Amino acid sequence: MDRLTLRGRPRPAAALLAAAITVTVFCAADAVARSHPFGPRTRAVNDLGNQYVPFHAHLWDLLHGRSDGGLLVNWQSGFGSSFLPDLGTYLSSPFALLVALFPRDRIDLAVYAVTVLKTACAGAAMAWLLLGLRPGRWWAAGMLGAAYALCGWSLADASYNPMWLDGLIALPLLCLVGEWTLAGRRRVLGVLIVALAWIANFYTAYMATIGAGLILLLRLWLTGLPRRRALTAAGRATVTVALGVGLAAPLVTVVYFGTRHAYPGRVTHFAPVAAQDLLARLLPTTYGFGSPALFVGTTALLLALALPFHRAAPVRVRAGWTLLVAAVALSMQWTPTHLAWHAFATPNGSPYRQTFVLCALLVIAAWHTLSYGVPGRRALAAAGALLALIAAVASPSGLVHSYAWPVLLLAVAGALGGLLLLRRAEAVRPAAPSGPDAGSGPAAGQGPGAGGGPGGGGRAAEPGAAADGAAVRRRAALTGLAVALLVGAQLGETTAASAVATRLRLNHMDDYAPWGDRQRRQAEAVSRADGWPAYRTDPGREQTVGNDPMMVGGQGAQYYSSLTADVFSRTLTALGGGWTSRGRNVQSLDNAVTDAVFSVGARVHSPPDQHQRWNPRDRGPVTVSRQDVPPLVTVRPSAAPTARTGVSAFGPSPYRNQELLLGTRVYTVPPLTVRTGDGGQPGRAAGDRAGAVVGAPRTKAPAAHRPTVAAQCPAGSEVYLWAPHFSGTARLADTPARPLTGRFTSDASKIAAMQRLGTAPPSGRVRIELSPTRTGTVPDGAVGCLDTARLHTAVQRLKATGADEVSVSDGAVRARLPAGSKGTAVLAVPRIAGWRCAAGGAPAAPAQTYHGLIAVPLDGSATSLTCTFHPPGLRLGAAVGGVSLLTLVLLGTVTAVRGRRAAHRPAPRTATRPRERTTSAL
């Protein structure tokens, strides 16, 4: 257990120890928290359940040949979305491929296993790096490697954002590349590691590259290289990063252009957290979504705090690492540097996504402290005093709970006890030899003659050897006890910190059930009804997660991604669709007109998800409704398409916007009378939420005292309610038919979708009872009365003039049109950037738009239509990647040729002449 140098093989042992500690803590914490897969509590919170698990399910389908679409187009989501940007954002990590080894119905377990494996690899990579920076104890490198992998950022933030964990792995690997550039070694491998890091997750790789660059600059200063050699090493590092990023360009540029065409979402402004909250996150079992999770374990923190006072370490080392830690910590709190860390855009979620870089610096500083020997009592006392000051300043923070203090005290006791025992073990030395020859000759017990005199060496060595053996055993016992205390303290406090973070996330975020009976029944219903590409099958308005089509199949409007196209989100919103996550999580729209427009011929209807805490009485079977719809490609006789991809032609009424896309007037939009629960007139709201204000009652009101909406509809028409800024339920009153319950949810980041409530009675008088859950608005023109006979006539007309046959592949749509088709061919696909179309034998040109959908003008001569999709940025990225690859090959060839020439070059004569002259002189 004592100090090992790099002459042995400590790196693999350290990496394995770090991985073992990481896996043990990660799984033990979830078992303590009773979280899936070790308990009944789901771990699918927020985007993990809504995005990452569904995207991995879609990847599983791709790898097994069961998905609709391929690498270019995802035909299951968003009525046809660009998939390569999503792949580069969520699924490009090599670890993601491992989900193919799991059963499809255990996709949650597959993502969990990938998360654990990534975290363990991050710990192993850091342990490997530490022993490359400084020789030292292998077990200490493993322990600190695990401290990095299980840092607060990893446990509190990245554990449910698994693609960020690739950045946690990338940082120590990029630091290793920096070490290689210092030595001028492994240039090609360094480029490949940079490329792999940027491909796996370019977002966190960007931050990791900045962090590795700062560490390299400090290493250049600490090594004291001459300026020319230092500049040469920095130049090698720059070229390595440039070539690596260039190799990753085909994916990075696609993601970049996908981001430019995405719905803008929320614009946020950075505000630094208070000092007490910042320091609180250094302590175990603290949790907060908007503050940096800096926890690295008490042992690592004490060692990092002791570095400035550790006299065995050189002054440059103490000053350099301490100042770098302080500078990075301050950069997280200053707006300009905050923006630089996040590619000059404040994130919509947690604003401290670069925290893992500071955690790495704390761990590396701790390693430098320990690698120069265990700090003395004074240094440890100073570190303890600083930790006490941190705890005192952080104590008023609301992020510190009462259970944090006993965990911290136990961790401090274990850390200090272990370090003091380790220092005592270092002080144990072999016994000095006695006798007249003491102090001269070989050390005691190291060979004959140690005791003096011929033949006396063996007899004199026996007492020394016995003393040395006892010393070795004493030292080993003290070291073993120290390691047990240090590792035990780390296991305990990190398990507690992870379990607390897992439990508190469930209280602060939306959560979703893992794959179960509900998703199985949905998937079976979709599979039975699926008829793609003859028509679409929507998995249903009552969604389970934000990406139901990727989880259970079908081809619906539902789509949640950071790259949701702006044109798609705005088009569905104009048609009465709902969304969450400020427009990037588009929901299904259960509407007969939009089903006809987008060729949704089958729709699954599920009861409300009980996991989302709806009324348990709202239960029922999973059913499928079918509708006669036009094909995916229709021909419109008028309304010429435009080259613009916007939706500016839409007006404020979603009913009129639907008619615009359908090409026929099918709605009656009557005037409304809105009344409050006491029968009075409601107030009015202006601006984006204009309409009659309806508020939630303080107590549950009976039906006679609820707000109502009254209107006059044609008898027998279908009644729809559009109230995007209303939250609660709505039901038709005074109707013999069993009315439907419309559920509306809206807040600052959500708008509610249009809902069908039932059929108008023979009198035509419609009264809608509202049960609001919070204050909201009902806009003018909220009620639409659909004439189903007119809709049927419009559908038959579109079917008669639509395509005779439609085929769809990964990135192409081909249609056979009736002879003499004139006007505009409209594809029921959002006109996202990247589509090119050709009618007949004409050359392909950028697709035009028909109110947000793909459109191609027809002159009557074409009988076929072909539209192909090329993700924006792919050609540019491929060109940059090709140039980078060619440059790398040339550099590798030149290096290999130079090495071969040097190996075959004869030894210079000047090196042998002096020896020849000397020999002749002798």
Number of C-alpha atoms within 10 A of each C-alpha: 14 15 14 15 15 14 7 7 11 22 25 14 17 29 28 20 25 33 27 18 22 31 22 15 23 24 19 20 24 24 16 17 22 18 19 19 17 15 13 11 19 20 26 25 20 19 20 20 24 24 25 24 28 24 22 25 26 27 23 24 20 16 14 11 11 13 20 23 23 21 15 21 22 23 28 29 26 27 21 23 25 29 22 24 31 22 21 23 25 23 23 22 23 11 17 21 15 15 23 18 10 15 11 18 15 15 22 27 19 21 23 21 17 20 24 20 17 27 29 27 26 30 35 32 30 33 36 26 24 28 24 15 16 17 20 23 22 27 24 24 33 33 28 32 35 36 31 34 34 32 29 32 28 26 24 27 24 21 25 25 18 25 26 27 30 30 30 31 24 30 30 27 24 28 25 23 27 27 23 18 23 21 11 13 12 12 20 16 14 24 25 20 20 27 23 22 29 31 26 29 24 27 21 27 27 21 24 29 24 18 23 24 20 15 21 23 14 16 20 21 16 14 12 10 14 11 11 9 13 18 13 15 23 19 13 18 24 15 16 25 24 16 26 27 28 26 29 25 28 22 26 24 23 26 24 18 17 25 17 14 17 21 21 16 18 14 10 12 12 17 12 17 15 13 13 19 24 22 24 30 24 24 29 31 28 27 28 20 16 15 22 31 31 27 31 30 29 28 26 26 24 26 29 25 24 28 29 23 19 26 17 16 19 13 13 12 20 21 13 18 24 19 14 18 20 13 12 18 19 12 16 23 18 13 16 12 15 23 17 15 23 18 13 12 15 19 17 14 11 13 24 23 24 22 24 31 27 23 29 27 23 28 28 28 28 22 27 23 27 25 22 17 18 21 25 16 14 13 20 22 16 18 23 19 14 15 20 12 13 18 19 14 16 22 19 13 18 13 21 22 14 11 13 19 16 12 19 19 13 14 25 21 16 24 27 22 16 25 26 19 22 24 19 15 22 17 10 15 13 19 18 13 22 14 10 9 14 15 13 12 13 15 17 26 24 13 13 18 21 26 28 18 11 9 11 13 18 17 13 21 21 14 16 22 18 14 18 19 14 14 17 16 12 15 23 18 15 22 22 18 17 24 22 14 21 25 21 16 24 27 24 17 25 31 27 23 27 29 25 23 23 26 18 15 21 17 10 12 13 14 22 23 22 23 18 10 9 17 21 14 16 26 19 14 23 25 15 10 19 20 16 20 19 18 23 26 31 31 32 28 23 18 20 26 26 24 32 32 29 30 29 25 28 31 30 29 30 27 31 27 24 21 26 28 26 23 22 29 25 19 21 24 22 21 27 26 26 29 26 20 17 18 27 25 25 30 31 27 26 23 20 19 26 19 23 25 25 25 28 32 24 25 26 22 21 23 19 20 19 15 11 12 8 13 10 11 9 11 13 10 9 15 15 19 11 12 15 17 25 27 29 28 30 25 25 25 14 10 13 16 23 16 12 14 21 20 18 12 10 19 13 11 18 21 27 21 19 23 18 18 22 20 16 15 16 23 25 19 20 17 14 18 15 24 20 19 23 10 13 10 15 18 14 14 15 11 6 7 17 15 22 21 23 28 22 19 16 8 6 11 13 9 13 11 16 22 27 23 20 19 19 20 27 21 16 17 21 20 23 22 24 26 27 26 25 30 26 18 16 25 21 26 17 14 16 11 12 12 17 15 15 19 21 25 21 20 16 9 13 21 26 24 31 28 25 25 20 20 25 26 20 13 12 16 16 24 20 21 22 25 27 22 18 17 15 24 24 24 24 18 19 22 30 26 27 27 19 16 11 14 20 18 13 21 21 15 15 22 19 15 21 24 24 16 16 21 14 19 15 17 21 18 19 20 24 18 24 18 12 12 22 18 18 23 27 24 24 23 21 27 27 27 20 15 21 20 24 21 24 16 12 11 9 15 14 18 27 24 25 29 25 28 24 26 30 27 22 22 11 14 13 19 18 20 22 21 23 21 20 17 22 23 21 21 15 14 20 19 16 20 21 16 15 21 16 14 13 21 13 12 14 14 12 12 14 12 12 11 12 11 11 11 10 8 9 8 10 8 8 8 9 10 11 10 11 10 10 9 9 7 7 5
